[in-house]
Amino acid sequence: MEFCYNLPVNLIFGRGKADSIGEISSPYGKKALVVTGTGSTKRSGLLDRVTDSLEKAGIEYAVFDKVTQNPLTTTVYEGVYAAVMNQCDMILGVGGGSIMDAAKAIAFCCRNEGDISDYIFGRKQGRGALPIILIPTTCGTGSEGNQIAVLTNPDTMDKKALYTLEIMPKVSVVDPDVMKTMPVSVLSSVGFDAFTHALEAYTSKKANPVTDAQALTAMELLAENLPALVNGKGSDEAWDAVSLAATLGGMVIGAAGVSAAHGMEHPASGLKNIVHGRGLAALTPNIAERLAPALPCKFARVSRILGGTDEKDCADSIRRFLKSIDLSVTLGELGITPEDVPWMTENCMKISIGNLRNAPLEFSEEDVREIYLESI
């Protein structure tokens, strides 16, 4: 047995920890670009709490609040301009996965000139980034725990990750209390995203004993606690559990990667700007049905975590789990039509081929096309 595991991020976990962000950030700079979304952190009051904490610590700041779901490369360039014009020396991302990914990319582009797509596709190698501090407000992407930033190029509609240790956060503050303002629909979507991170990493070709242990824990925590939270019956401990599961999910894909479900979902959300977790919900059961025979022991374990029996009913166990969190959906309901399938198939085979190859069974172009059509 041989493997490597390197994940140098300082995780600060606990209720109320977000209110200490000024003190936590102070070793990393004197002026922060606070990257956030267009409204949720303002409505919840979290943004004011963050800026108050920065002020108390003597840290200046500027706010960049233009990030939307499925963040665009063009938005990243706007953020870089804001950071440079305001002479910021660190980046503080406050929000969900899109905000955190944009914050990482902004920090990277402040130190690496040119088209970020060159770095995403490996045509250039970057070096350095401004210090990154993150506060996740959704328990889903786990971006606080890895070196990944997923971006969409609006010119090509390619959705792909910048993947480099240069964007590993210096500190991530995971405060379960800030997750409680999420609408149920958002909680379902991000929670299933976290589950698929763990599922795909657990069954990937890059899996190792450390990521297996983390992935299993994440799936168990989500199976036990996410349905209760979605149905309004969760406790503080349940919020702790799903927040921890999301961070673990981010950590495992940082080491073991994602595979077919993410690889096939990215073309869909890149094309139609659909909610990522909902796209995964439409695709994952059909993908698991095809992959389970290639790795029966692990898919059987996943099925049992979800109340099933073995690898043969894993896909149905996932479907029941989706029903329990009110996330049963098809690609057709998300706006994908059969006419979109040829473009998505071609894009998947071109842009997401590395993800497909990380699955226990590599899909052909025809397999990808059939799964898209089945999922509509």
Stockholm file with secondary structure:
# STOCKHOLM 1.0

chainA/1-376         MEFCYNLPVNLIFGRGKADSIGEISSPYGKKALVVTGTGSTKRSGLLDRVTDSLEKAGIEYAVFDKVTQNPLTTTVYEGVYAAVMNQCDMILGVGGGSIMDAAKAIAFCCRNEGDISDYIFGRKQGRGALPIILIPTTCGTGSEGNQIAVLTNPDTMDKKALYTLEIMPKVSVVDPDVMKTMPVSVLSSVGFDAFTHALEAYTSKKANPVTDAQALTAMELLAENLPALVNGKGSDEAWDAVSLAATLGGMVIGAAGVSAAHGMEHPASGLKNIVHGRGLAALTPNIAERLAPALPCKFARVSRILGGTDEKDCADSIRRFLKSIDLSVTLGELGITPEDVPWMTENCMKISIGNLRNAPLEFSEEDVREIYLESI
#=GR chainA/1-376 SS CCCCCCCCCEEEESTTGGGGHHHHHGGGCSEEEEEEESSHHHHHSHHHHHHHHHHHTTCEEEEEEEECSSCBHHHHHHHHHHHHHTTCCEEEEEESHHHHHHHHHHHHHTTSCSCHHHHHTTSSCCCCCCCEEEEESSSSSCGGGSSEEEEECTTTCCEEEEECGGGCCSEEEECGGGGGGSCHHHHHHHHHHHHHHHHHHHTSTTCCHHHHHHHHHHHHHHHHHHHHHHTTCCCHHHHHHHHHHHHHHHHHHHHHCCCHHHHHHHHHHHHHCCCHHHHHHHHHHHHHHHHGGGSHHHHHHHHHHTTCCSGGGHHHHHHHHHHHTTCCCCTGGGTCCGGGHHHHHHHHHHHSHHHHHTSSSCCCHHHHHHHHHHHC
#=GC SS_cons         CCCCCCCCCEEEESTTGGGGHHHHHGGGCSEEEEEEESSHHHHHSHHHHHHHHHHHTTCEEEEEEEECSSCBHHHHHHHHHHHHHTTCCEEEEEESHHHHHHHHHHHHHTTSCSCHHHHHTTSSCCCCCCCEEEEESSSSSCGGGSSEEEEECTTTCCEEEEECGGGCCSEEEECGGGGGGSCHHHHHHHHHHHHHHHHHHHTSTTCCHHHHHHHHHHHHHHHHHHHHHHTTCCCHHHHHHHHHHHHHHHHHHHHHCCCHHHHHHHHHHHHHCCCHHHHHHHHHHHHHHHHGGGSHHHHHHHHHHTTCCSGGGHHHHHHHHHHHTTCCCCTGGGTCCGGGHHHHHHHHHHHSHHHHHTSSSCCCHHHHHHHHHHHC
//
